[in-house]
């Protein structure tokens, strides 16, 4: 019997539920990218975090982030190369609830944890 999956922490849901090829011709199917996969791509490729920093923010192991990242990149490549639509939905995640701390002006707890990790492990701060 396998171990139950741990929920991955996600900051925000995607603004768009998917993308499709621009051409008028029909596309050749759909690739589904999970919300947790979307978050890993956002954190690593857009925000420039390392896999370890991403793991701290999502509250999972670095090896889990590596697996999610490889899966997400494979799906993105498949959608681009094979002219498939890309849907962003599902996955095993929970939405971050940092609203209360932001209202008090203290910032989101997960961001504070990431900044503390960065201070402890990076010499540029």
Secondary structure, DSSP 8 states (H G I E B T S, - for coil): -------EEESS--SSSEE--SSSS----EEEE-HHHHHHHIIIIIS---HHHHHHHHTS-HHHHHHHHHHHHHHHHHHHHTT-EEEE---SEEE---HHHHHTTS--HHHHHHHHHHHHH-TT-
